[in-house]
């Protein structure tokens, strides 16, 4: 005899699930909406089955309404299959984010559609279930085959996603699949024991407490909706073709702050920022999308309201955030992205967000829109960041050494160090590009120490002191220059290799001196007091003030030598270059001409009376082994 107690227990579990859902704060996103749709179908299934059992045990009801048992049985069968289908769809969204491909939609929902067709003919030819003479509900093998198909599909999804699952989620998923399989097997062996009715709400309750945990949608640090909620809500709006906008607040210094300081300080700053952003407007939903990115989302807004919001953000983030006794000021950017103005598909939208989360070289203003950004440049930067982390981990950064020649003696008197990474996806990325990425990721110290140790090792192996090389140049990042213990670290490494401090000359990029401040000047002088010297790179390609360069007491400045060509524009370049060179000679600063690759540039350098010459015209960049051979040959030819 059928037992209705399983149905009663199922209603208790569903009531418990409803109570938990009522008191829990969870955002309305497509994934949890799909979950609650499964629960709604579950309620229909249990209600229909309970009504069927009550009707079956009431002879008067069956006689008065002869169609009632077949109808309730059909609803029971269909709702169970639909519950399996939508739960499979829900589980797919847990693993892959959303069901976007038509193939996946077909594989998940085709058996359910087939079941509807089979139920339409089930009265004439039982294929899914039949009713016995006493009105009992008996499923047929095809019914169990459809349910088994969905369980197998979920099992395959689990196997494929196993590596990406957390250790906490793995046993939960295995347990949920296992009890579902056992319940179906029990139902087959004992048809009157409706254990499936109890297992379905149990699976839903366990899933809600684990997979659907609030932590999946809420960022604990900021108490805002997180990345999962953001992407799910975005997908829903884009699929519905709803016009909407979001304002990305990107905090440039977060990765470096995490690397340089205690992460608790960063968490405190993010919490303060979240509280401020949440209070700007009730019409705006604020989400913490990435560690260094907030998104302010709104479906409808007027231009004045948008300007007001951006103005408030700029005003607040331009002022310090106080945490204890520490004042934190972050460089930031507000980037407006609108659908469908900037992107027409969910995939394009996701690509942009992922790329925009990385700090990048963007227009020098705090308010931009997506159209201001170069997506190809962003993609390259993202690849470089990833490759740089790998290269630092396995020490695969390539270092080159290019001799610099004295224009009078024609001898190599100094060496300039450069480094690069090479990959099929990006080609070559040299030191300037890599250092910008390293500064943004907080990895500048690692890349500097790696190159500094390599350079000191090369000075020893190539016996550069014996070969009368005056100094070796290498890039010094701004973040290392401004550290409290910068001069101590620089001295200690040179002393380990017994390298005279005068043998090391650090290259300052235009970016470093563009951040000129009294602190930078003091640090330069402290390092110079220890015997080290500095070169300023790419003079003429920056707006750095000449007087500031003089105050920095630089030993050398470099210029990119133009070719000797005719025309008004070339005449202006020649006059400007001549003025710069004369200004540096006046202050006894040596000038080096770089990247000379043609005889025309060589002649130009001589006309400008530049003292030091470097480029492929004289010698290409060399490996450490190539540098050793170069000086060995030079010694033989002396």
N, C-alpha and C positions, 0 to 999 in steps of 0.2 A: 504494500500500500504506500502511495506517495506520502511524504512527510513534509508538512508545512512548517515545521519548526526551523528548518534552514532558512526559509523566507523571512520568518520573524527575526532571526538572528541577523540576517542581511539588512533588514530595515534598521535595526539598532546600530549596526556599523555605519550605515549611510547617514543616520542622524548624528552620530559622533563626528563623521567627516564634515557634515554641514555646519556643526557647531564650531569646529576648529577653523573652517574656512571663514566663518562669520567674524571671528575675533582676530584673524590674521590679516595684516596689511600686505596686500600683494597687488602689483600693477596688473592692469588688464592687457595682456599681450597674447599674440596668437597661440603660443605654446600652451599657456594655462587655460586659454579659452577652449582649446581642443581637448584638454584634460577634463574640463568640466562638462563638455559635450559627451564624453565617454561616460561620465558619472550620470548624466541625465538619461542616456540610453540604458544604463544599468538599472536605474530606477524603473524605467518602462518595462524592462525585462522581468525584474522581480515582481512588480505589480501585476503584470499580465500573467505570470506563472502562478502567483498567489490567487488571483481571481479565477484562473483555470481550475486550480485545486478545489476552491470553494464551490465553484459551479459543478464540478464533477461529483462532489459529495452531496449535491442538492438535486434530487431527482425532479423536483417540481420545476426548478430553473431550467433543466435540460429539456423537459417536456414542453415548457412554455416557449423557450427560445432554442430550438434545435441547432441553430447556426452558431450558438455562443461558444461551444467547445472548439470547433474547427477554427473559428476566428481568433480566439485567445491563444490557441496553440500556434497559429501562424505568426501572430505578433511576438510570442515567446521565442520562436525559432529565428525570426528575422532580427529581432532586437539583440539576441545573443551574437549573431553573425556580425551585425553592424557594430556592436560593442568591440568585438575582436578586431574589425577593420579599423575603426577610429583609434583604438588603443595602439595598433601597429603604426598608424600615421603619427600619433602622438610620440611614440618612441623614436620614430624616424626623425622628427623635429628635435628631439633631445640630442640625438647623435649628430645630425647634419644641419641643424638650424631651421630649415623649412623644406617642404616638398615642392621643389621648383620644376624638376624635369618631368615632362609628360610620361616618360617611361616609368618613372617611379610612381606617379599617380595611377597609372594603369595597373602596375603590379600590386598596389595596395588596395585599390577600390574595385577592380574588375571582378574578383570573386563575390563581393557583396552585391554588385549589380546582377551578376549571374544568379545569385540566390533569390533575388526579387522575381526574376523570370521563372525560376524553378518553382517558387511558391505559387505562382499564378496557375501552374498546371498540376500542382501537387494534389489537388482534390480529385483530379481525373486519373493521374498516375503518380502515386506516392514516390517521391525521389529524395526528399529531405527528412520527412517524418510521416508517421501514420498514427491513428488512434485505434486502440484495441477495443474490444466489445464493451469493456467496462469503462471506457473513456480515458484510459491511461495514455500518456504522451510518450511515444517511442521514436527516438532519432534513428535515422538510417545511416549506413556507412558514408554516403556522400556528404551528409551533414558534418560528421566527425572529420572527414577529409578536408573540408574547407577550414574548420577550426584548426586542424593540424597544420595546414598550409600557413596560416598566420603565425602560429607558434614557431614554425620552422623559419619563417621570414625574420621574426624578431631574434631568433637564435643566431642567424647568419649576420644580422646587423651587429649583434653583440660581439661576435667573433672578429668582425672586421674593425670594430671600434675599440677592441680590448686594450690595445696599447695606449690609446688616448684617454681611457677611463682612469679615474683616480682609484687608488687602492680601497678607498672607502666605498665607492660606488659598485665595484666589481661584485662583491658577495651579495649585495642587495639585489642587483639585476639577476644574478644566477638564482637566488632564492625565489624571486618573483616568477621567473620562467619555470622553475622546478615545481612549485606548488600548483601552477596553472596546468602543467602537463599531468601531474598526479591527479588533479581534480577531474580532468577529462577521462583519464584511464579508469578512475573510480566510477564515473558516470556510465562508462561503457559496461563495466562488470556488474555494477549495481544500479540499474536504471531508476529504481524508486528512491534512491538516496540522492537528493538534489544538492550534493556538495558544491557544485558549480555556483549555485545561487549564493552561497556563503563566501566562496573563494574570490569571486569578482569584487565585491565591496572590500574584502580584506586586502586584495592587491591594490585597489584604488587608495585605500587609507595609508598603506605602507608607502606607496609611491608619492602620495601627497606629503608625507612626513619626511621623505628622503629626497627623491628626485625633484619634487616640487617645493623643496624647502625655500623659505623666504630668502635665504642667503644666495640663491640662484638669481634673484632679481634685484636684491637690495645690496648696495655697497655698505658694509658695516662701518667703515672709517668715516664716511660722510653722511650716512643715512639717506642716500639718494638712490634712485633707480640706477642700475648698473648697465654694463655693455650689453648683456643678454636682453634686458628689457628694451634698450634703445634700438637694437637691430630688429627685434621682433615687431616693435611698434612701427618702425620705419618701413618694414616689409609690408605690413598691413596697409599703411597709407599709400604706398606706391602702387601696390596691386589694385587698390580701389581708385587709383588716379586722382587722389585728393591733393589739391594744391596746398603746399605747406612749406615752411621754412625752419631752419634751425641756425642758431648762432653758435659757432664753435669758439670757446675761449681756450686758447692753447698757451700753456705755461712753459716757456722755453727751458727754464733752468731745473726742472724737476729731476730728469735723469742724472744730471751732474750733482744736484743736491743730495740725492739718494746715495751716490758713490762717495761724496766727500764728507757728509755729516751723518749723524744718527737718523735713521729712517723715522723715528718718533717725531723729530722736528718737522720733517716733511709732512707726516700725517697730521700734525697739529695745524700746519699752514693750510693744508687741503680742507680740513674741517672748518676753519674760519672762512675760507673762500666759499665753501658750500653754503654755509649759513647766510652769507651776504647775498649770493646769487639767488637763493631760495626766496628771499624777501623782496626781490625786485618787482615782481608782478604776479598776481594770482592767475593771469591768463597764460602764463608760461610754465611749462614742465621742465624742471632742471634735472639732468642726468649726469652721472660721473662715468663717462664713456671709456676713457683711458686714464692711466695714472697721471698724465699731464694734460688731460683734456676734459672740459665740461661741455655739455651741449644744452642750449636753451631752446626748446622746441615749442612751436606755436603754429596752429593751423591758419589762423587769420590775424593779421595785424596791419595797421596803417603805417605809412612812412614815418609820421611824427612819433608814433609809439616806438618804432624800431630805432629811430635816432636817439630817443630818450634813454632806452635801455643801453645802447652802446656807449652813450655819454656817461651814464652812471658807472658802467663797468670800467671805462678808461680812467675816470676820476678816482675810483676806489683802488684799482690795482696800481696806479701811479704813486700811491701813498703806502707807507710801511704797514705790514701786518705784525703786530706785537705778540710774541710768544715768550712769556717769562720776561727776561731782561734782553731778549734778542729782537731786533727789528729786521723784518725780511721784506725786501722789495724785489719783485719778480719782473723780468721782461716778459711781455705777453703780446698776443695778437688776437683780435676778434675777426673771425672769418665767417661771412654769411654764405650759406649754401641753400639754394631754393630748388624745389621740384615743381614743375619740370624745366625751370629756366636753365639750370646748370647741368642736370643729369636726367636721363629719360628712363633708366632702368635701375633696378635694385642692385644689380651686379656692379654697375658703374659707381653707384652711391657708396657701396661698401669699399670699393677700391680707393676712392677718394679719402674716406675716413681713415682707412688703414695707413695711407701715405701721409695724410696731414698730421697724424699723431706724432710723426717724427719731426724734430726741429729741422728747419731747412732755410735756405737763402731765399727770402721773399722780398717783396717791395718794402722799402724802409718806411713803413707807416703801421700804425696800430689797428687801423680799420681797413680790411680788405674783403673782397668777395671771391668766390671760387674761380671766377673768370680771370682773376689776377695771377693765378698760379700756373706754373708750367708743369703739367702732369709728368711729362717725360723726364724732366729734371728731378722730380720727386721720386720717381721710380728708380732712377739711377742712384739717388742718395740712399734710398732704402737698401738697395743691393750692396752699396759700399759699406753701410753700417753693419750689415750682416757679415760680409766678407772680412771686414776689419776685425770683428770679434773673433772669427775663426783663425785669422792670420796671427793675431796676438797669442791665441791659445797654443797654436802649434809652431810658433816662431817662424812663419813662412814669409814674412815681409822681406822683400828684396832691397838691399842697400847698394847704392852706386857711389863712386868716387870720381869726380871730374877735376882734373888738374887745371889750375889757373896760371897763366904765363905772364911774366914780366915783359912789357912791350920793349924794354931796352935790352935786357940780357937774353930774351927768348927762352928762358929757363922756367920750369914749373916751380913756383915759389909757395903755392898754397893749394889746398884741396877743398872742394865743396862737396858736402855729403847730401845725397837725396835718397829717398826711398819710395817704393811703389808696391802695389799689388796688381797682379794680372789675372784676369778671369775672362772666359769666353763671353760672359753676359755683359760685361762693362768695358772690356778692353783693358787699358792701362789707367790707373788712378795714382797720381803722384802725391808728394808730401803735403802740398797746400790743401788739396781736396780731402786727403785722409786726416789731416790735423783738424780741419773744420768738423769732420764727423767725430773725431776723437774728443774734441772739446765738448760737443753736444751730448755725447754719451757718458762723459765723465771718465774717459779712458786716456786722456792726454798724458797723464803721468806714466802709464804703462808704455805707451809708444815712445815717449821721450827717453825713459830709462833703457828701453830695449835698444834704441839707436845710439844712445850715449855710450853704453857698454860696448856695443859693436864697434863704434868709432875708436874708442880707446884701445880695444884689442887690435884693430887694424893698424893704428899708429905704431904699436909694438911689433907686429908681425912684418909690416912693410919697412920697418926701420926708418921711418920718415924723419926722425930727428937727425940720424946719420946722413940722410940725403939733403940736409939743409932746408927742409920744408919749414916755412915760418909758422904756419898754423893750419888747422883743419876746421872747417865751418860745418855746423849742423843746426837745424831749426830748433828754436826754443819756444814752446807754446806759452801764451799769455797766462794761462791758469797756473803754470809752474813758476813763471817769473814773479807772480804776486804772492806766492805762498810765504808764510813767516820764516820757514826754514830753507828757502830756496838756495841761498848761497852756501849753506852748510852741506846740503845734499850734493850740489854741484862740485864742491871742493872734495868731498869724501870720495866720490867716484874717480875723479882724476888722480887722487892720491893712491887709491888702490892699485892703479896701473903705473904709478910713478911717472905720470905725465906732467910736465911743467904747465902751470895754469895759463901761461902766455901762448901755449900751443893750441888752446881751445878758443874758438871764436864762435859766438852764437848768432844765428840769423834771426832777425825780427821781421815779421811780415808787416805789410801795410795794415792788416787787420789789427795786429797787436798795438801798433803805435797810434792807430785811429782811436784806441781806447785810452789814450794818454791821460794821465792823472798824476798828481804829486806822489801818490803811492808808487806808480810805475817808475817814475823818475828816481825815487829813493832806492828802489830795489835794483835798478840799473847801476846806480853808483856804488851800492854795496857789493855787487858782484864784480864790478870793475876794480874795486879796491883790493880784491883777492887775486888780481892779475889777469882776469879774463877780459875779453873785448867783444864788441858787438858790430854786426853788419846790418844795415837797413836794406831790405830787398825791394826791387822793382820801383826805384825812384822814378817819378814822372807818371806813374799809373795811379797816383793817389792824391788826396787833397791835404795831406799832412803838412802842417806849417813848418817852413824851413827853420825858423828860429827855435821851434820845439826840438827839431832834430839836432841843432847845434847844442842845446842845453843837455841833450842826452849823451853828448861827448862820444859819438859813434866813431869807430876807427875806420869804417868803410861804408860806402853806399854803392849800390849796383844800379845799372841802367840797362835797358834793352836797346841795343844799338839799331837804329833805322838804317835802311839801305840808302844809297845815294841816288835819289830819283829827282825828277824835275817837277815843277808845278807849285801852285800857290800853297796848297795844304802841306806839302813836303817842306816848303820854305818856313812855314810857321813851326813845324815840328823841329826843324834844324835850329831855329833861333831859340826856342824854348829849351831844347836839350843843352845848347851851348851855355845858356844862362845858368841852368842848374849845375852843370859841371864846374863852371867858374866859381859859383857860390861855394861849393864844397872845397874846392882847392884853396879858396880864401881862408877857410877855417881849418886847413891842414887835414882834411878828411880824404882818404884815398878813394878813388872812383874805379869801379870795375865794370867793364862792358861784358854783358852775358848774352848767351844764345847767338853767338856769331857763327853762322853756318855758310856764309857766302863771302867771296872775295870783296864784293861791294861793301859789306858790313865791316870787313877787316880794314879796308881803306878809310871808311868813315871813322872808325875808332882811332886810327892814326891821325886823321885830320883834327879830331877833337882832343888829341894828345892825352887819351885815356891811358893810365899807367898799367892796369891789370886787364888781361884779355882771357875770355873763356868761351868755349863753344865747340861744336863738332868740327869746325874748320881747323882747330888745333889738336883736339883730342876728344873722342867720345867719352861718355860716362863709362867707368870701368868697375868690374867686380873687385873684390879684395885680391883675388889671385891675379887679375889683370893689372892691378895697381903695383903689385910686387914686381911683375915682369917689366912694367913700364919703367920703374926706377932702376931696375937691374940693367936694362938696355941703355938708359940715359947715363948710368955710371960707366958703362963700357965705351960709350961714344964721347965721354968727357975728355 
